């Protein structure tokens, strides 16, 4: 069995991505939001091209990468689905507890009294354009890349197990015994 290894280049890229990610979440604003979203979109579009132009297990990886990442990013952009994602709730919770930003929007509505009273109610969503909203959006972009990576690894694993199953080498019982051809002296 092969041992799992990290290459130094992979670790450098991982540290770079984590540094950029934490900086974007800490200083969440419109510029960080649009930058991270654009990079995520570019990576997902490039993965589609890589899925087309690669073969075998590399194609399987990039196909899973593109499928899972695009699906998650697409779902996080649909207004009726995004608040129902558990990751949205987790990102809002992390932003509230770590960053100390409130995710309750106070809305004032005319109560219809002749006196002209106003009734307020709170919604569990960050106000549009607030750092909390940008933090959640940035988090969804990073989670789309994580979902893409998980989808790529799953797809590559499924491809490898399918290849092993179809080749008939799944167990040592199916390996034919080596035979020697013995022949006598030719006359």
Secondary structure as UniProt FT lines:
FT   HELIX           8..26
FT   HELIX           30..53
FT   HELIX           56..77
FT   HELIX           79..82
FT   TURN            83..84
FT   HELIX           86..94
FT   HELIX           95..99
FT   STRAND          105..110
FT   TURN            114..115
FT   STRAND          118..123
FT   TURN            128..129
FT   HELIX           131..167
FT   HELIX           172..174
//
